Amino acid sequence: MNPAALLPLILAVAYPLLAHWASEDGGGASAAIALADLVVLVLAVPMLERRAWAWALALLLGAGLVWLAGTPYPQLLLLAPPMLFVGLVAWLFGRSLVAPREALITKIVAAMERTVPAALAPDLYRYSRRLTAAWAAVLALLALANGVLATIAVPGGVLARLGHIPAVSITQSQWSLFANLANYGIVGGFFLGEYALRRRLFPHRPYRNLLDFLRQMAALGPKFWRDLFA
């Protein structure tokens, strides 16, 4: 695997662990470290491509995080990514259902079938669109849950930091466990459950098992995945 693909993967795996550690620690410095991981994750590809603007932006944001490390603001900023990033992906799934776009999963299925979306079997085409809508709904609900829990967490949630103790609250640790760790379990569980259902509904697929399915998805290549979300 080339560095352009390996580095974002490492950073993506590290972020929820760093974010949970920072939430448990409660300090600005630990939160700044987690946010720095997120900055490099977002800018990793253009930085590896030696884009000057990406390096300049990373240095500017890094300097800002160093400056904020002694304040409570990094902890407040740490509340936003679980809601914003999950919400963004939900929006990308949802908007792909609006004509003249093709649903994201429809395009993935067509690519794996070595054809175009219009040439897919009608039942597979309908299923892929419904699955895209299901992913949009699941992710939107997760984004909403992340936002609500970030608002009512005590002592580091939005309301608590504004001086208002919510009538219903959760601990900072409970928020972090859900937003930074459980989200991935929910997404993974939905993915595996849908895969098992798909195997029953469409047994004759161009992959042998789950590992072969993941391998073939990865083999579609970076350009396909960049264009998919363009």
C-alpha positions, 0 to 999 in steps of 0.5 A: 500500500502506498503512503498516500493510502496508508497514512490516512488509514492510520490517522483515521484509526488513531483519531477516535482513540485520541479523541476518547483519550482527550475527552477522558483527560479533559485537558486542552493539550490532549484535545489539541493533539486529537484535533491535530490528528484530524487536521492532518487526516483531512489534508493528508493526500494533498500534503503527500502530493506536496501541495503548498496550500495544504502544508501552509494550511496545516501549519496555520491550523497547527499553530492555532491548536498550539496557541489554544492548547492551554485553554478549554476551547480545544475540548469544545471543538472536540464535540463537533467532528462526530456530528459534522463528519457523520452529517456530511457523509449522510448528506452525500448519500442523501443528495446522490438520490436526487436526479440527475445524480445516481445513488452512491451505492448504485454506482459502486454496484455498477462498478463492481459489476463492470457495467453502468447503473442503467444496465443493472438488473431492475431489482438490484438497481432498486435495492441499491437505491433503497440501501443508499437511502437507508445509509443516509437515514442511519448516518443522519440519525447518528449525527443527530444523536451525536449533536444532542449528546454533545449538548447535554454532556456534563461537565464538558457539553455545550449547555454546561459550558454555557452555564446551563445544567441540562435537566437530562444529562450524560457524563462526558465519558458516556458522550465520548464512548458513543461519539468516538467509539460506539458510532463505529460499532453501529456503522460496522454492525449495519454494514455486516447485517446488510451484507448478510441480507444481500447474500440472501437476496442476491446470492450470485454476486461477483465476489466469493465472501466478505473479504473478497467483497472488501478486496474488490471494493478497494481495487476500484482505486483511489480515482473511483472513490474521489470521483464518487464523492465529487 
